[in-house]
Amino acid sequence: MKTLILIRHAKSSWEFDVIDHERPLNKRGYKDSKLVSEYVAELNLRPDLVLVSDATRTRLTADAFIQALPISMDKVEYSHDLYDFSGYNLTKVIKNCPDAINQLMVFGHNHAITAFVNTYGSKYIDNVPTCGVVIIDFAIPNWKSLKQGITREVIFPKHLKS
């Protein structure tokens, strides 16, 4: 059994004159990262590996989860391959994970994340919003065997706001 915890980066800021890769989070992005990461921490997830797109907004989102869960930094890897919008690299990175990794957490970008959860999950999601989390369980022996799984959890910031 393999479990994938897929997280789209939180809301980013457009107010700075920087390239897309270097855009930080905006105020709502920081608040949502804290809110969602604290909720996810209550699920007692224990990822064996955390893969993070090396974009600034994705790293900042991951920081909140790393602190809230807490996750040891020796389990965290940053990857430019996850700075992917089509989904091709996202799927490739997941399929290339070592067999010993049973619980994988990945921070990335849309359209890749929504396309992935609709291809490999059991629940159609029109759009995974910023800071959205989707957890999918797979009855597979290794990541190379990736096939349709069961969508266990869908957590969006709006679900946690009263």
C-alpha positions as CSV (number, residue, x, y, z in Angstrom):
1,M,0.0,0.0,0.0
2,K,1.3,3.5,-1.0
3,T,-0.2,6.8,0.1
4,L,0.3,10.1,-1.7
5,I,-0.3,13.4,0.0
6,L,-0.5,16.0,-2.8
7,I,-0.5,19.7,-1.9
8,R,-0.9,22.7,-4.2
9,H,1.1,25.7,-3.1
10,A,-0.8,28.4,-1.2
11,K,-1.9,31.7,-2.8
12,S,1.0,33.6,-4.2
13,S,1.6,37.3,-4.5
14,W,1.8,39.3,-7.8
15,E,2.8,42.5,-6.1
16,F,6.6,42.0,-6.6
17,D,8.5,42.5,-9.8
18,V,10.0,39.0,-9.9
19,I,10.0,36.1,-12.3
20,D,7.2,33.5,-11.8
21,H,9.6,31.0,-10.1
22,E,10.4,33.5,-7.4
23,R,6.9,34.7,-6.5
24,P,6.3,34.6,-2.7
25,L,3.1,33.9,-0.9
26,N,0.6,36.7,-0.2
27,K,-1.0,37.3,3.2
28,R,-3.8,34.8,2.5
29,G,-1.3,32.2,1.4
30,Y,0.5,32.4,4.7
31,K,-2.8,32.2,6.6
32,D,-4.1,29.2,4.6
33,S,-0.7,27.4,4.9
34,K,-0.9,27.6,8.6
35,L,-4.6,26.7,8.8
36,V,-4.4,23.7,6.5
37,S,-1.1,22.4,7.8
38,E,-2.4,22.4,11.4
39,Y,-5.5,20.5,10.3
40,V,-3.3,18.0,8.3
41,A,-1.1,17.5,11.4
42,E,-4.1,16.2,13.3
43,L,-4.4,13.4,10.7
44,N,-1.1,11.9,12.1
45,L,0.5,11.5,8.7
46,R,4.1,10.4,8.7
47,P,5.6,10.9,5.3
48,D,8.7,8.9,4.5
49,L,9.7,11.5,1.9
50,V,8.6,15.1,1.1
51,L,9.2,16.4,-2.4
52,V,8.9,20.1,-3.0
53,S,9.0,22.2,-6.2
54,D,11.9,24.6,-5.9
55,A,9.7,27.6,-6.6
56,T,9.6,30.1,-3.8
57,R,5.8,29.9,-3.2
58,T,6.0,26.1,-3.0
59,R,8.9,26.1,-0.6
60,L,7.1,28.6,1.7
61,T,4.0,26.5,1.6
62,A,6.0,23.3,2.4
63,D,7.7,25.2,5.3
64,A,4.4,25.5,7.2
65,F,3.6,21.8,6.8
66,I,7.2,20.7,7.7
67,Q,6.8,22.8,10.9
68,A,3.3,21.7,11.8
69,L,3.6,17.9,11.3
70,P,6.7,18.1,12.2
71,I,8.9,16.6,9.5
72,S,12.6,16.1,9.8
73,M,14.5,18.1,7.1
74,D,16.4,14.9,6.1
75,K,13.2,13.7,4.6
76,V,12.7,16.8,2.4
77,E,14.0,17.2,-1.1
78,Y,13.6,20.2,-3.5
79,S,13.2,19.5,-7.1
80,H,13.1,21.7,-10.2
81,D,11.3,18.9,-12.0
82,L,8.2,19.6,-9.8
83,Y,8.1,23.2,-11.2
84,D,5.6,21.6,-13.6
85,F,2.3,22.7,-14.8
86,S,1.4,20.0,-17.4
87,G,1.7,17.1,-15.0
88,Y,4.2,15.1,-17.1
89,N,7.1,15.7,-14.7
90,L,4.9,15.3,-11.6
91,T,3.9,11.8,-12.6
92,K,7.5,10.9,-13.6
93,V,8.9,12.1,-10.3
94,I,6.3,10.1,-8.4
95,K,6.8,6.9,-10.4
96,N,10.6,7.2,-9.8
97,C,10.3,7.2,-6.0
98,P,12.1,4.4,-4.2
99,D,10.0,1.3,-3.3
100,A,10.8,1.8,0.4
101,I,8.7,5.1,0.4
102,N,5.2,4.1,1.5
103,Q,3.9,7.6,2.4
104,L,4.9,10.4,0.0
105,M,4.1,14.1,0.3
106,V,4.5,16.2,-2.8
107,F,4.1,20.0,-3.1
108,G,3.5,21.3,-6.6
109,H,1.5,23.5,-9.0
110,N,-1.7,23.5,-11.0
111,H,-2.7,22.3,-13.7
112,A,-0.4,19.4,-12.9
113,I,-2.0,18.6,-9.5
114,T,-5.6,18.7,-10.7
115,A,-4.8,16.6,-13.7
116,F,-3.0,14.1,-11.6
117,V,-5.8,13.7,-9.0
118,N,-8.3,13.3,-11.8
119,T,-6.2,10.7,-13.6
120,Y,-5.2,8.6,-10.5
121,G,-7.8,9.4,-7.8
122,S,-11.3,8.0,-7.5
123,K,-13.0,11.4,-7.0
124,Y,-13.3,14.0,-9.8
125,I,-12.2,17.5,-8.6
126,D,-12.9,20.4,-10.9
127,N,-9.9,22.4,-9.6
128,V,-7.6,21.8,-6.6
129,P,-7.4,25.3,-5.2
130,T,-4.3,27.0,-3.7
131,C,-3.3,25.2,-0.5
132,G,-5.6,22.3,-1.4
133,V,-4.6,18.8,-0.2
134,V,-5.6,15.5,-1.8
135,I,-4.7,12.2,-0.2
136,I,-4.8,9.1,-2.4
137,D,-4.2,5.5,-1.4
138,F,-2.8,3.1,-3.9
139,A,-2.9,-0.7,-3.7
140,I,0.5,-1.1,-5.4
141,P,3.8,-2.7,-4.4
142,N,5.9,0.2,-5.8
143,W,5.5,3.7,-7.4
144,K,6.5,2.4,-10.8
145,S,3.2,0.4,-10.8
146,L,1.2,3.6,-10.3
147,K,-2.5,3.1,-11.3
148,Q,-5.9,4.3,-10.2
149,G,-6.1,4.7,-6.4
150,I,-8.8,5.6,-3.9
151,T,-9.1,9.3,-2.9
152,R,-9.1,9.2,0.9
153,E,-9.2,12.9,1.8
154,V,-9.9,16.2,0.0
155,I,-9.0,19.2,2.2
156,F,-9.4,22.8,0.9
157,P,-8.9,25.9,2.9
158,K,-12.5,26.9,2.5
159,H,-13.6,23.7,4.2
160,L,-11.7,24.8,7.3
161,K,-13.0,28.4,7.5
162,S,-16.2,29.1,9.4
